[in-house]
Amino acid sequence: MNWIDLRSDTVTQPTRAMREAMLDVEVGDDVYGEDPTVNALQRRLADDLGFAAGLFVPSGTQSNLLALMSHCERGDEYIVGAEAHTYKFEGGGAAVLGSIQPQPIAHDADGTLPLEKVAAAIKPIDPHFARTRLLALENTWHGRVLPLDYLRAAGEFARERGLALHLDGARLYNAAVAAGVPAREIAQHFDSVSVCLSKGLAAPVGSVLVGSAALIEKARRWRKVAGGGWRQAGLLAAACLHALDHHVARLADDHARAARLAGSLREIAGVKLLGQHTNMVFIDVPGERLRELDAHLRSASIRISIGYLPTLRLVTHLDVDDEGVDRVIAAFASFFAQGAA
């Protein structure tokens, strides 16, 4: 039986068509700027999102790091959500490698950072304080799509206060598809955007940072310093271009399957549905049964992430079809039916 992996959309496998697209592409040494397929990917995303330039990098973590280090200098500060990926899940890279101080702000339930709290966190111009330079947002955040009117207000807020505005758009296209708008409509409010191509879009590797020509030139240098210089990376860029051509609109299928999964799990006694947002379903189950549930699901060839909390995140993606959703629902139902008996 084929495995169903709900741990993350990062586990997607390149499709056969994507693999074929990687076979016959022009390549060159990208450190010299000579890989035509990398250049095409960078130009494509910069144009699509309304920016002057782009930079292809190995990961979203590196893309966010390069953005922070290009916007900020040593001793500067960026304001960020306390549960944001750039702050909590990227190894403290901005502080470790960039000497940039994070100032975390608690998220509202919809993933926004209350602008009045951001305003209160901006440091005065005084030698005692780090210099507040940047506000970083994330879209989607735990699957939640940031409201378009909030993004507009955040952009105006940042400009009025002389802050740069960066978007961790690891799932930017999920947000755009869910909101029914072009990704450019979201990106237009930001000075830089990181776009991940190896999550829901199912490329095997890679993110692209877009921004002004000056920002991307700084980021290119920091990429080299961080050991992220590519050589013949066009093979990977071809997969990313294929993803942009063929895997964006179908993200709606992942959202629909997540909604169906959530609706069925809600009906199972022992499962508490906390919410469903885009391609993510959040549930609580009895903490004392987590390991037993994990074993039961693995016996049905289903993988989920089990931590120390009873809250579980189930993520749909390209490799989870309708039959897979049915299997997951049946496995949860059978497990909790045993408990009820």
URVEN-V93719 format. One record per helix or strand of 3 or more residues. SS is the DSSP state (A for helix, B for strand). FROM is the first residue (numbers start at 1). LEN is the number of residues. If there is no record, write none. Layout:
SS&FROM&LEN  SS&FROM&LEN
//
This chain:
A&9&3  A&16&6  A&30&3  A&36&14  B&53&5  A&60&12  B&76&6  A&85&4  A&93&6  B&101&5  A&115&7  B&131&8  A&148&13  B&164&6  A&172&8  A&183&5  B&192&5  B&207&5  A&213&13  A&234&13  A&251&15  B&271&7  B&280&6  A&287&13  B&311&5  A&322&19
//
